[in-house]
Amino acid sequence: MSFACTTEPLKDFIVPLRQKAIEERVPLYCHFALTHRCTFRCRHCYLGDQYTIRNHRDEELSTDEVKGILDQLVEAGTLFLILTGGDPLLRHDFVEIYTHAVKSGLLVTVYCNGSLITGDIVALWQKYPPLAIEVSMYGATEFTFEDVTLTPGSFQLFQEGIERLQDAGINYRLKTMLLKNNWHELDRMETLAQKRGVHFRYDSLLFPCMPNYDNGGRANSAESAQDIENKAGISLPEFMIGNCQDTKVPTMPEALQSPVTLRLTATQIAGIDFANEQRVETFFRPLQERQRKKMKGRGRLYGCAAGRSSCHITPYGRITPCVVSPGPTGDLRRDTVHWCWDNSFHSMLQEKFMEGDACFACEWRQACRGCPSLFALETGDQRKPSAEICNIAKERYTKIQLSNMNEEFHYEAETY
């Protein structure tokens, strides 16, 4: 997964710094989920069932633990921090954590759904400006938006939130996940962003729920908590085994796959990506550039920055190479950031392509967003690509072949 931090204004400074961070293996970027709890229950959410997640609030890192980890990140060389969730604004101590991060010298981006952006939060961001605020938009109409969030009133709260940002002149962006329920409103969402003069991006890569223990092995569904309890014949707390320090859920793996059923077809996705020059410029060309760098990764299976210059931290103190990586992990409640960074990810970083790997010399790879961590979630094997992701790459590659982009982005097999 790409690390979507808002760095465009700093591009001339960032590009060489990012390369140096990779070469020297410095955790320049950190994606920190302060909570998995959220005010919405989106159908496609990779975090899973909110009814179950909310039972684990007391297991989240304390204020002092979060601030201590932030101090260690700064000492380790982190500069860019994304505070996310769930929705990080649900934390009662968000103001204290955010202020501490900014005063520590971190360039902070906040991911949220807009529903908790109050006047006090806007005042905080005016006093201590973020690098950016990224707000998720799930539709251009109330019906579509709430068909995705499964939360009545969420569209109104979203609108009020971004209106406060707009009025205050806060640097914010809009983004959406495209799924069967909302893709027909993509043009209207783009237009809404354009009228407000803010950047907009979309993502079509839905993937299974993470095997985090706090979701109980379930995705969000239209059922209520009581419906789920009645069907299971047990109460949700009784379903729990262990605690949130566990990294995998051994039960009901099929339930974790349900977000994948909301994916658009490969033909639909490729058609959207190449529908106009603006989408090619804002989405597809950056994808191509990231893939070019990956394909020059000296045969590494994991050719991205995960575990090399970026990391993800969970609400329970686990540090992983990236948000979609189920492992390896380090425990920040037991060990320091420095120790975990130096010792936790070796097995992943040493993985190499093998000649028999399907992705080894695949000509579609330049148009592919698949990665070993996503494959592990979907197929159970980091070396076995998802058939659907392969089809999407094939359709995109076909579009490239039919356009004048082919010469610009053609990479020979030896770059592996």
Buried (B, 14 or more C-beta within 10 A) or exposed (E): BBBBBBBEEBEEEBEEBBEEBBEEBBBBBBBBBBBBBBBBBBBBBBBBBBBBBBBBBEBBBEBEEBBBBBBBBBEBBBBBBBBBBBBBBBBEBBBBBBBBBBEBEBBBBBBBBBBBBEEEBBEBBEEBBBBBBBBBBBBBEBEBBBBBBBBEEBBEBBBEBBEBBEEBEBBBBBBBBBBBBBBEBBEEBBEBBEEBEBBBBBBBBBBBBBBBBBBBBBBBBEBEBEEBBEEEEEEBEEBBEEEBBBBEBEEEBEBBBBBBEBBBEBEBBBBBBBEEEEBBEBBBBEBBEBBEEBBEBEEBBBBBBBBBBBBBBBBBBBBBBBBBBBBBBBBBEEBBBBBBBBEBBEEBBEBEBEEEBEBBEBEBBBBBBBBBBBBBBBBEEBBBBBEBBBBBBBBBBBBBEEEEBEEEBEBEEEEB
